[in-house]
Amino acid sequence: MDSHVGPEGKAVAWWLNGDSGKLEPVSDFTCPAIKSLVGSGDGGLIALVTHDSKYSMEDELIAFDKEAKPLWRVKQDYGDDHALFSPEDIAVTSKGQIAVLDNIQQRIQFFDRKGKYIYTISLEKAWGRKPNYPTGISAEKDGGILIHDFQGVPPVVRMNGDGKPLAQFQLKNKDGRIIDPTYGVKVSPSGRIWVCDGSSMVRVTDKGVADLTLGPMPDNSILGRIATAAVDQRGHLFAVDDRTGAVHVFDQSGSRLRICSPLVSDFSKQLFRANLGVAESGEVFLSSGDDFPNAARYVHFASDGTRLGIKQFKLDDIQEEWYPLPRNGRTLALGYHDAFIISNGGDILRKIQRRPDGNWLEHPERASIGPDGSFAIVSGRSMRHDGQWFVNLYSPAGEPIRTVAMPSTCMNFCLAFTGKYLASCTESEICLFSSSGGPVSAFQYPLEHLQDHWWSCFSTQGGHELWLVSTKLKKVYRFELP
């Protein structure tokens, strides 16, 4: 099946002939976008679907027979405990019961094969602790179920048919490296647990330790999917592997110079929101970006790639992104509301709470550092409804210079400050502005932009070049600036 999401989204289904491999569309199949789909155990299907209209969304459970014709439905009803509330995933147990995982009410509702409500299990009561955010359910043998609790401690709980926990554990490779289960945890018909980390399928023991891997193992020497990247003024590219946290450093010709390898224990999961800071000296600072509610924790590497330890400033418990400034070892740190200039020893040299135009900084979203140490802080779009955003320019000492209102067609995640120019991107062009906000020029994206809209801009070579980087395509385009 294939689902088209969005308003009035529909699912499309095909029959697959197992002998010939031929696909034939299912005629007269009518179904909203499918959120989760499982076999009913008697040749039919059970689908958790979402009716997505222009101004609302409504979930529903639909059973289909062997001919893909609907048999019954269970609708969402916030006032009925026997109806759906916030369903996230479904499973059909070995006893033929349909288990619906509710992630807001943190419960499992059970229905029979005719859609009749049977009973509910509260996960908090069953586990004796509060779950974090249950997102996945899979059928075990003997009527039991497995729950994936997203970022739970631990994230995997096996329960018997009565809802009693049998085992709770973290998923790990043999070397102790955590296996991130974000891409799914399922139980095979034989009762073995399989997990997907986005790069490999891993089978684990009853204690959650990997004993078989289909696909590449985490390896610091290999750059797989890139979590984030940075470019320094010397034209060196720093790319972070999202599974290992290893920082791969390349020169401007694409030759790898070194690898900054963290300890297995430095990161407990894949890096989806990693923050990477590169100092003028070549030192590297890497954070998972997921330390909330604790203070940001950065792994510190020397200019030759040697791991030096852990560094913390403890400025903001919600957000703390580091941008090392040239000269004197200072760092610009963006908190949730304010920005800070920090000495190498961690002292606050300046706290920035306002934009140069006198308005509150509100929520600094990202920054770009000029070659002389002056810097630009992006703010505005996430706090507004009109798409307007601002670039706020400051001197190397943090003195306000000016606030520039950027066109709403430009993407606020793609900004580079060269000291002389501001560069950003629309959906079709790279746009160059003077530091006062006046348009200078615009030029077309490379054709690959059509495959990946999330390109990032970087100023390098003393502000004389603009680099366009795609972490998805692993490509870099270099442009000489006027």
C-alpha positions in Angstrom: 0.0 0.0 0.0 1.0 3.6 -0.5 -0.5 6.6 1.3 -0.7 10.2 0.2 -0.6 12.5 3.2 -2.1 16.0 3.5 -5.7 17.2 3.2 -8.0 14.6 1.6 -5.0 12.2 1.4 -5.9 8.7 0.2 -4.2 5.3 0.3 -3.6 3.1 -2.8 -3.3 -0.7 -2.7 -2.0 -3.5 -5.0 -2.3 -7.2 -5.0 1.1 -9.0 -5.2 1.4 -12.4 -6.8 4.0 -14.2 -4.8 4.9 -16.6 -7.6 5.2 -14.1 -10.5 6.0 -10.9 -8.6 3.3 -9.2 -10.6 1.5 -6.2 -9.0 -2.2 -5.4 -9.8 -4.0 -2.4 -8.4 -6.9 -3.2 -6.0 -10.0 -1.9 -7.7 -12.5 0.2 -5.8 -10.2 0.5 -2.7 -11.3 3.4 -0.6 -9.2 4.3 2.4 -7.8 7.5 4.0 -4.0 7.9 4.5 -2.7 4.9 6.5 -0.7 5.5 9.7 -0.1 1.9 10.6 -1.1 -1.4 8.9 -1.1 -5.0 10.2 -2.5 -8.4 9.1 -5.7 -9.4 11.0 -4.5 -13.0 11.3 -7.4 -14.4 9.2 -6.4 -13.0 5.8 -7.7 -9.5 6.3 -6.1 -6.2 7.3 -6.4 -3.8 10.1 -5.5 -0.2 9.3 -5.0 2.8 11.6 -5.8 5.8 9.3 -6.0 9.6 9.5 -8.7 11.7 7.9 -6.8 14.9 7.1 -9.0 17.8 6.1 -8.1 21.4 5.7 -8.7 22.4 9.3 -8.8 19.2 11.3 -7.4 15.6 11.6 -9.3 12.6 12.8 -8.0 9.0 13.4 -9.9 5.9 12.7 -9.5 2.1 12.9 -10.7 0.2 9.9 -10.8 -3.6 9.3 -10.7 -5.0 5.7 -11.6 -8.5 4.6 -9.6 -10.7 2.2 -10.9 -8.8 -0.7 -9.8 -5.4 0.8 -13.5 -4.5 1.5 -14.2 -2.6 4.8 -15.8 -4.6 7.5 -16.1 -2.3 10.5 -14.7 1.0 11.9 -13.8 2.4 15.3 -13.8 6.2 15.3 -12.0 8.8 17.4 -14.1 10.2 20.2 -12.6 12.2 23.0 -15.6 11.6 25.2 -15.8 7.8 25.0 -13.1 5.7 26.8 -14.1 2.8 24.5 -13.3 4.7 21.4 -10.0 6.1 20.0 -8.3 9.1 21.6 -4.7 9.6 20.3 -3.8 6.3 18.6 -0.2 6.0 17.5 0.3 2.3 16.5 -1.5 -1.0 16.3 -0.8 -4.7 16.6 -2.8 -8.0 16.4 -1.8 -10.3 19.2 -1.4 -14.1 18.9 -4.8 -14.4 20.6 -6.4 -12.4 17.8 -7.0 -9.2 19.8 -6.3 -5.8 18.2 -4.1 -3.7 20.5 -4.1 0.1 19.9 -1.3 2.1 21.5 -2.4 5.5 22.7 0.6 7.8 23.2 -1.1 10.8 25.0 -3.1 8.7 27.5 -0.3 6.2 27.6 -2.5 3.1 27.4 -3.3 0.1 25.3 -6.8 -0.5 24.2 -7.9 -4.0 23.1 -10.6 -4.8 20.6 -11.8 -8.1 19.3 -11.8 -9.0 15.6 -15.3 -7.5 15.2 -14.2 -4.2 16.5 -15.8 -4.6 19.9 -13.9 -2.9 22.8 -12.6 -5.5 25.4 -10.4 -3.7 28.0 -7.6 -1.2 28.6 -4.2 -1.4 30.2 -2.6 1.7 31.7 1.1 1.6 31.0 2.0 3.7 34.0 0.2 1.3 36.3 1.5 -1.8 34.6 5.1 -0.5 34.6 5.1 1.2 38.0 6.6 4.3 36.4 5.5 6.9 33.9 6.4 6.2 30.2 8.1 9.0 28.2 6.4 8.8 24.8 5.1 5.4 23.6 5.3 5.2 19.8 5.5 1.6 18.8 3.7 -1.7 19.6 4.5 -5.2 18.3 2.9 -8.6 19.0 4.9 -11.1 21.0 4.2 -14.8 21.3 1.6 -16.2 23.7 -0.6 -13.0 23.5 2.1 -10.7 24.8 3.2 -7.3 23.4 6.4 -5.2 23.1 6.3 -1.4 23.5 8.8 1.1 22.1 8.8 4.1 24.5 10.6 6.8 22.5 13.6 8.1 24.6 12.3 6.2 27.5 14.6 4.9 30.2 14.7 2.1 29.2 13.0 2.4 25.7 11.9 -1.3 25.3 9.4 -3.1 27.5 8.1 -6.6 26.9 4.7 -7.5 28.5 2.8 -10.7 28.7 -0.9 -11.2 27.7 -2.1 -9.9 31.1 -0.1 -6.7 30.7 2.6 -7.6 33.2 6.2 -6.5 32.3 8.5 -9.4 31.6 11.6 -7.4 30.7 12.8 -3.8 30.2 16.1 -2.9 28.5 18.2 -0.6 26.4 19.3 -1.8 23.0 23.1 -2.1 22.5 25.7 -3.4 20.1 28.3 -5.8 21.5 30.7 -2.9 22.0 28.2 -1.1 24.3 27.2 1.4 21.6 23.5 2.3 21.9 21.2 1.2 19.1 18.7 3.9 18.4 15.3 2.3 17.9 13.7 5.4 16.3 13.1 3.6 13.0 11.2 0.8 14.7 11.3 -2.2 17.0 9.4 -5.4 16.0 9.1 -9.0 17.1 9.4 -11.8 14.5 7.0 -14.7 14.4 9.7 -16.8 16.2 9.7 -14.3 19.1 13.1 -12.6 18.3 13.4 -8.8 18.5 14.6 -6.8 15.5 15.4 -3.1 15.4 16.2 -0.7 12.6 18.5 2.2 13.2 18.0 3.7 9.7 21.2 2.0 8.3 20.9 -1.6 9.4 18.5 -4.3 10.6 19.7 -5.6 14.0 18.6 -8.7 15.8 19.0 -8.6 19.6 18.9 -11.1 22.4 16.4 -11.2 25.2 18.6 -8.7 27.0 18.7 -6.3 24.1 22.3 -7.0 22.9 22.9 -7.3 19.2 23.8 -10.8 17.9 23.1 -10.3 14.2 23.4 -7.2 12.0 22.2 -7.0 8.4 23.9 -3.9 7.0 26.9 -1.8 8.0 28.0 -1.8 11.6 28.7 1.6 13.2 32.3 2.5 12.2 34.1 5.7 13.0 36.2 5.4 9.8 33.2 5.5 7.6 31.1 8.6 6.9 27.5 7.4 6.5 24.5 9.7 6.9 25.5 13.2 7.9 23.9 14.7 10.9 25.3 18.2 10.5 28.3 20.0 8.9 30.4 23.1 9.2 33.0 25.0 7.2 35.8 27.0 8.6 37.6 30.0 7.1 40.4 27.9 5.8 38.1 26.0 3.5 37.9 22.8 5.6 34.6 20.9 5.8 33.6 19.1 9.0 30.9 16.4 8.7 29.4 14.4 11.5 28.2 10.8 11.1 24.8 10.5 12.7 25.4 7.0 14.1 28.9 7.2 15.5 29.3 11.0 16.2 32.7 10.8 14.4 33.6 14.2 12.8 35.2 13.7 9.4 37.4 16.6 8.3 38.1 17.3 4.6 40.2 19.9 2.8 38.7 22.0 -0.1 39.7 19.4 -2.7 37.6 16.7 -0.8 40.5 14.8 0.6 40.0 13.6 4.2 42.5 15.1 6.6 41.5 13.4 9.9 38.7 11.9 12.0 37.7 13.2 15.4 36.5 10.0 17.1 34.3 10.2 20.3 34.0 7.5 22.9 31.2 5.0 22.5 29.8 6.4 25.7 29.8 10.0 24.5 26.4 9.8 22.7 23.5 7.6 23.8 21.5 7.8 20.5 21.7 8.9 16.9 22.5 12.5 16.3 19.4 14.2 14.8 19.9 17.7 16.2 23.6 17.8 16.6 25.4 21.1 17.2 28.9 21.5 15.7 31.3 24.3 16.5 34.7 24.7 14.9 37.3 27.1 16.3 39.9 29.1 14.3 42.6 26.8 15.7 40.9 23.8 14.2 39.5 22.6 17.6 36.1 21.0 17.3 33.1 21.0 19.7 30.2 18.5 19.2 26.9 18.2 21.1 24.0 15.9 20.5 21.6 18.9 20.8 19.3 16.7 22.9 20.6 17.3 26.4 17.4 19.0 27.7 16.6 19.2 30.6 20.3 19.1 31.4 22.9 21.6 30.4 24.5 21.2 27.0 27.4 18.8 26.9 30.1 19.2 24.2 32.8 16.7 23.3 36.0 18.6 22.7 38.6 17.6 20.1 42.0 19.1 19.5 43.1 20.4 16.1 44.7 17.0 15.3 41.5 15.1 16.1 42.5 13.9 19.6 39.5 13.7 22.0 40.3 16.1 24.9 37.2 15.5 27.1 33.8 17.1 27.9 33.2 20.8 28.1 30.2 22.7 29.5 29.2 26.3 30.0 25.8 25.6 31.7 24.3 28.8 30.4 20.8 27.5 29.4 19.0 24.3 30.1 16.8 24.4 27.0 19.2 25.3 24.2 22.9 26.1 24.0 24.5 26.3 20.6 28.2 27.2 20.3 29.9 29.2 17.6 33.6 29.7 18.4 34.8 33.3 17.5 38.2 34.0 15.9 40.9 35.4 18.1 41.2 35.2 21.9 39.4 31.9 22.3 35.9 33.3 22.8 32.6 31.6 21.9 29.3 32.9 20.9 26.6 30.8 22.6 22.9 31.0 21.6 20.5 30.2 24.4 16.7 29.8 24.2 16.1 33.6 24.7 19.5 35.2 24.9 23.0 35.1 23.3 26.3 35.2 25.2 29.9 35.8 24.5 31.9 33.5 26.7 35.6 33.4 27.5 37.6 30.3 27.1 37.3 29.7 30.8 33.5 29.9 30.7 33.1 33.5 32.0 30.2 35.5 30.5 31.8 38.5 28.9 28.6 39.9 27.4 24.9 38.9 27.5 22.9 39.9 24.4 19.1 40.2 25.0 18.1 42.7 22.4 18.4 43.1 18.6 20.2 46.2 17.4 16.8 47.8 16.6 16.0 47.7 20.3 13.5 44.8 20.2 13.9 41.7 22.2 16.1 39.0 20.6 13.2 36.6 21.5 14.5 33.3 20.2 17.9 33.2 18.5 17.7 30.4 15.9 21.2 30.2 14.5 24.3 32.3 13.8 27.0 32.9 11.3 30.5 34.3 12.1 32.3 36.7 9.8 36.1 36.3 9.3 36.9 39.4 11.5 34.8 38.0 14.4 31.7 40.1 13.8 28.6 37.9 13.7 25.0 37.6 12.6 22.2 36.1 14.7 19.0 34.9 13.0 15.7 35.5 14.9 12.1 36.0 14.3 10.4 33.4 12.1 9.6 30.8 14.7 7.9 33.5 16.8 5.8 35.1 14.0 3.0 34.0 11.7 3.9 36.2 8.7 7.1 34.4 7.8 9.2 37.5 8.5 12.6 37.0 10.0 15.6 39.1 10.9 19.4 39.1 10.7 20.9 40.9 13.6 24.5 42.1 13.1 27.0 42.6 16.0 30.7 43.7 16.2 33.3 41.2 17.5 32.8 42.6 21.0 29.0 42.1 20.7 28.1 45.8 20.1 24.9 46.1 18.1 25.3 47.2 14.5 21.9 46.8 12.7 18.9 44.6 12.2 18.1 43.6 8.7 14.6 42.4 7.8 15.0 39.5 5.4 12.5 38.7 2.6 10.0 36.0 3.7 10.8 34.0 0.5 14.4 33.4 1.9 15.0 30.4 4.1 16.2 31.3 7.6 18.0 28.0 8.0 20.3 28.9 5.1 22.3 32.0 6.0 25.9 33.0 5.7 27.5 36.2 6.8 30.8 37.1 5.0 31.5 40.3 6.9 30.5 42.2 3.7 27.5 40.2 2.4 24.5 38.3 3.7 23.7 35.2 1.6 20.5 33.2 1.8 18.4 31.0 -0.4 14.9 30.9 -1.8 13.3 27.8 -3.4 15.0 28.6 -6.7 17.9 31.0 -6.1 20.8 31.9 -4.0 20.5 35.6 -3.0 23.2 38.0 -2.0 22.6 41.1 0.0 24.8 43.8 1.3 25.3 44.0 5.1 22.8 46.8 5.2 20.2 44.5 3.5 20.2 45.9 0.0 20.0 43.3 -2.8 23.3 42.7 -4.7 22.7 39.7 -6.9 20.9 36.4 -7.3 21.9 33.2 -9.2 20.4 29.8 -9.8 20.8 26.7 -7.7 22.6 23.7 -9.1 20.2 21.1 -10.5 20.7 18.8 -7.5 18.7 21.3 -5.4 15.6 19.7 -6.8 16.5 16.5 -4.9 17.3 18.2 -1.6 15.9 21.6 -0.5 17.9 21.6 2.7 21.2 23.1 1.5 23.3 25.2 3.9 25.4 28.3 3.2 28.8 28.9 4.6 31.3 31.8 4.3 34.9 30.7 3.9 38.3 31.7 2.6 38.3 35.0 4.5 34.8 35.8 3.3 35.8 35.6 -0.4 33.9 32.3 -1.1 30.4 31.1 -0.5 30.0 27.3 -0.1 26.6 25.6 -0.6 26.6 22.2 1.2 24.1 19.4 1.0 24.5 16.9 3.8 21.9 14.6 2.2 23.7 14.5 -1.2 27.2 14.9 0.3 28.0 17.6 -2.2 29.6 21.0 -2.0 29.4 23.9 -4.5 31.9 26.7 -4.2 31.1 30.2 -5.5 33.5 33.2 -5.7 32.1 36.4 -4.2 32.4 39.8 -5.8 
